[in-house]
Amino acid sequence: MSNLKIRDVRVIVTQPTANLNVVKIETNEPELYGLGCATFTQRALVVETAVNDYLRPFLIGKDPADIEDIWQSCNVSAYWRNGPILNNAISGVDQALWDIKGKVAGMPVYDLFGGKSREAAAVYIVPGGNDLKEYEENVWAFIEDGFRYFKLGGTDRLFLDDSPHSEKPVITDKVSESSGSIYDPAQSVRAIVRAFEHFRSTFGWEVDIIYDVHERLPPIMGLGLAKELEPFRLFFLEDLFAPEDNDYFRLVREQTSTPIAMGELYNNPHEIIPMVKDRLLDFMRVHVSQIGGLTPARKLAALCEAFNVRTAWHGPGDVSPVGHAAQLMLDLNVWNFGIQEAGPYQTDLLKEVFPGTPEVRNGYMWANGKPGLGIDIDEELAAKYPITEPASSNWSWGNVRLADGTIIRP
């Protein structure tokens, strides 16, 4: 045991963009502390309670070097485990402990993991656009800046049927513009295929494309979509089925070579193990804080390496810059890295709130080489952006319905 002890643990909750949870672990050595991402945007205040009221009393006085023991003991501390609240809470603690260990060692966390396998991590982005012209201009601008991987997320809406008879009559009053939306699976499939046709005819074959289904299609329609998209040579098709429908991936493997990514809805790493060992996916795409942090994520990446499955950590705007910095440690270290999602976090405001935010340029994410995770937080500035939960709890994810009012689960 060392003389270094955990002096305090607390959660910083801020909303400069999405609701973000950052755990700060302070030690008995002045100015030595660590940061970790515990962001569960839709339930930010519950995660804050889990850390402050339950994990904090358990952690104070422990040696911050004992990361494995702390993770394992926190994981079973509530007896029931592998839920998103506890996992995100543990993740914030876990990442903060790796941050401290790197600072004590005077090296970036990727060096603690064994060093770099690459100099920077290739990223994909969502170009966006309010109309087709703006979307095309955005893509060309990103290509000019060196980006080569694009997600068509949201782009398919630009190709929805515009016939007055294409929309099924809406007979429910449970959906409004502020609380949710109507979803037509068949119309969505047609729009997705049109979007890919347009992308390839407009931007050619020298860039890679990705699409996220968000698990909302009936499984047999998802299988059909994977087959229809095969000629467009996707980098991967993401979250085609819900975790409850994993066995349908066997049909996809038998009938198409479309690369498959899956994982952001998994809480327990054991949920993905059958997918890996049976070679039903090509990219493992879990949300690092959702499974408990860097400690389980690096073990899962090692398992995936044995089966030639590449990593593609979930990284949209509801991963804090601290979380992106943590993921980048894995991206640079693991041999079987595939791609990193670069969420819309490269804003001037977020860079001010989180000094040391990883830089994205020329289509890659770059680490700054500083000890630990290489990132900090301006707590005074973060406090100027308090969260507004529950009003901003993103209820729209749970209020997507068919025209007859049936809820659709992601």
N, C-alpha and C positions, 0 to 999 in steps of 0.2 A: 504493500500500500504506500501511496505517496502522501505528502503533507497537503496536497491540493484537495480541497473539498468544495462541494456545491454549497454556495451560500444562499442563493435565492433562485426561484424559477417563476417566471410570469409570462403572460401572453400580451402582445401588443396587437390590438385590433384596429385596422385602419381601412379606409375606402377611398384611396385616390383614384381607383378605377373600380374593380370588383371588391367585394368584401375579402380582406386578406387577414390571415392569422399568422403571426410570427412569434415563436417562442424564444425568449431570451433567458439563458442560464448564466448567472453570475457566480464567480468563484471567490474564495477567500484571498486570492491574489488580486490586488487592485488593478483595475483596467483589463483584467482577463475575463472575457465572456464569450459565449457562442450564440449563434442565431440558427434557427431552424424553421422550415415552413410547415405549418399545420393547417393550411387553408382548406376549409370545407365551406365554400362560399354560401351555400344554401342554409347552413346551420352553424354559422360562425360563432354565435354566442354560446352554443352548447359545447363546442370544442373548448372555448375559453374557460367555461366552468369545469370541464373535465381536467384541464391542466391545473388551474389555480386551486381548485378545491379538493382534488383527489390525488393527482400525481405529485404536486409540489410538496406536501407534507412527507410523502414517501421518499422523495429525492434529496431533500436538504440533509447535508452532512455526508453524503456518499462521495466516493472518489470518482470524478468525472472520466477517469481513464478506463473504468470498467464498463465499456459500452455494451458488450455482449451480455453481461449479467444484468445490467440495468434494463436492456431491451426485453430480455426473457422474463424478468420479474414483473415489469410493467405490463407485459402482454397477458399474464395470468392474474394480474392484481384484482380484476373484477370477476374472476372465475369464467364468466361468459366472455368470449373474445371474437376477434375478426369482424367487428362492426366498424362502420366508417367514422363514428365519433371517437372511439378509443384509438383506432389506428392513426387518425390524423393527429391526435394529441401525442401519441408515442412518437410519431414521425418528427414533430417539432422538437421534442426532447432529443431524439436520436441524432438528427442533423446538427443540432446545436453542440452535442457532445463531440461529433466528428470535427466540427469547426474548432472547438477548443483544443482537441488533440493535435490538429494541424498547426495551430498557433504555438502550442507548447513545443512541437517538433521543429517549428520554423519552416514548414513546407506546405505546399498545397495538398488537399486531401487526395487528389489523384496520385500523388507520390506515395502517400501512405498505403494506397491500394496496389502499388507496384509500378507506378510510373505511367507515362503516356504511350498509347498505341498509335496516336495520330496528333497532329498539331492543332487541329480545330475540328468542330463538329458540323457537318453539313446539316442545313435546316430546310424545312418546308414552311411555306406561309400561305395564308388565304388572301388573295389580292383584293377581293371585294369589288363593289361598284353598284351604284344605284340604277344603272341601266347598262346595256350592252356596250355602248361606246366608252363609258367610263371604266368598265371592267377591262376592256381590251387595252385601253391606255395604261391602266395600272399594271397589267401583265407585261406589256412591252417595256415599261419603265423598270420593273423588277429584273427582267431579263438583261436590260442594259446595265443594271447594277451588279450583275453576276449571279443572280438566283436561277436555279435550275429545277427546283421541285415546288409544285403548286398543288394546293388542295382546292377542289372545286366547291367547297362548302358554301351553300347559299346561292351559288351561281345557277343552279338548276331552276331556281324560281324565275329566272329571266326567260326560260324556255317552256313555261307552263302553257297548256292549251289556252288559246284566247278565243275559242269558239264560244258563243253564248250558250251552247248546249253541252259544253265540256264539263262544267261543274255540276255535281249532283246537288239537288236541293238541300239546303241546310234546314233541318227541322228541330234543332236544339237551341235553347236559350242559355246553355251552360258555358258558352264561349263568347268572349268579347275581345276586342282588340287589346285590352289591357291585361287579360287573364289567360289567354290561350289562343288556339287556332284550330281550324278544321283541316284535316289531312286526308287526302285521297291517294291510297297506295298506288293504284294503277296509273293515275295521272302523274304521280311522282316518278315512277319508273320511266315513263315516256319522256319526261323532262330531263332526267339524268342522262339518258341515251343521247338526246339531242344536244345536251351540253357538251358531252364528250366528242360528238361529231364536229361540233363547232370549234372546240378547242384544237383538235388535231388539224382541221382544215385551215385554221387561222394561224396557229403558232408552230405547227410542224411536229416533228418526231425527235427533236434534239433536247426537249425538256421532258421532265417526268411529271405525271399527274396522279393524284390521290383523290379518293372520295370516301366520305364518312356517311354511312347509311343511318347511324344512330339507332339501329336495331328495330326500326318501326315497321318494316315490311313483314307480311306473312311469310314464313320460312320458304314456302315453295316459290313465291315471287322473288325472294332474295336469291334463290338458286338460279332462277331464270335471268335475273339481272347480272349475276356473275358471269353467266355464259354470254349474254349479249355484249358485255363490256370487254370480253377477251380480245377482240381485234384491235382495241385501242391501246393495248400494252400498258396497263396501269403499273405504277410502282407498287401500290397495294390498294385493296378495297377494305375499308375499315368498319368493324363492328356490324357485320352483315346480319348476325343473329344475336338475340339476347342470350345471356349466360344459361338460361334455362333450356335453350335450344341448341346446345353445343353439338349434339349428335348430327344435326343437319350439315355440319361442316364436312362430314364424311362423304355426303353426296356431292358437295362442291368439289372435293378432291378427286372424286371419281369421274367428274364430267367436265372439268375446266382447269386450265392452268393459271387462272387469274390469281395473283398473289394475295394472301389474306393477312390482315392485321386484326388483333383482338386484344381486349384487356381492360379498358378504362372503367368498366363496371365491376371488375373483380375486387373484392376486399381481402380475400384470403388467397395467398399465393398457391395454396393447394388446389384452388379451383382451376388454375391454368395448367397444372402439371399434366393431366391427361391430354390436353391440347398439344403440349410440347412433345411428350413421349410418343404420341401417335402421329406426329408430324402433320397436324391438321392446320397449322398456321405457319406463316413465314416471318412475321414480325410480332414480337411480344410488346404490347402497348399499354402497360398498366400505368396508373397514376401513382407516383412514388409515395406521396404522403398517404394515399388511400390504403396502401398495404403496410404502412408502418415505418417508412423512411429508408435511409441508405442501407442499413444493415440487412433487411430482408431483400431489398432490390438487388444488391450485388450478388447475393446467393442465387437469386432467381436468374440473373444474367449468366452466371456460371453454369447453371443447369441448361439454359438455352444454348449455350455454346456447344455443349456435347451433342445437341441435336440440330446444329446449324440453323438455329432460329436467331434472327437479329433483333436488337432492341430498337424501340421507337417510343420512348417515354411520352406520356400524355403531357402536353405543355401549352395549353391555351392561356387566356387572360386570367383564369381563376387558379393559376399557379403563381405564387408571388415571385418577384425577382430572386429572393433567397432560395426558393424551390428550384428555379432555373439554374442558379449557381450550383446547387447540390447535384442536379441531374447532369450538369456539364462535367462534374468530377467523374461520373460514371461513363459519360460519352467519350471522354478522352482516354479512359483507362481500359475499358473492356474491349477485347479483340473483336467480338461479334456485334459491334455497334452498327446500326443501320441508318437511322435518320433521327433528327430531333425536331419536334414541333416548336416553332418560335411564335409564341403568342403575341398579342398586340401590347407588349409591355415596354417597348422601346420608345416611350414618350419622355419628354423633358421632365415632366412632373415626377414620374416613377424613378427616373435616374437621380433626381434630387432627393426623394424620400429614401432611396436605396443606393447610396454611393458604392461604386464598385460593381454595379449591374453588368453582367456579361455583355460584351459588345457583339452585335451582329453586323457583319459587313461582307460583301462579295459572296453572299450565299452561305456563310459559315458563322458559327458562334465561337467566340474566342475567350479564353480565360485570361485573367490579368496576372497570373503567376504568384499572387500574394498568398501568404500562409492561410491555412484553413480553407473556408469557402471563398475567401477573397471579397466578401461583401459586408456592408454595414447598414445601419438604419439611422436616420435622423428622427429621433423620437419626438422632438418638438414639432417638426413639420408634419409627421404622421398624425399627431394629435389634432391637427387642424382639419383632418378628414375623418370624422367619426362615422361609423357605419349606421345605416338607417334600417337595419333588420327589425321587425320581420317584413317591412314593406318591400324590401329589395331582395327577398328570399328566392326569387326566380321561380315563382309558382308555375310559370308557363311550361316548364319541363314536365309537370304533372298534370297539365290541362290541355293536352293535344288529343283531339277526338275525331272520330268519324262523323259524317254528316248526321247520323241518327243519334249522336250523343255518346256513343261507346268510347270510353277512355282507351287510349293506346299507351301501352307501357314501353318505355325505351329499353 
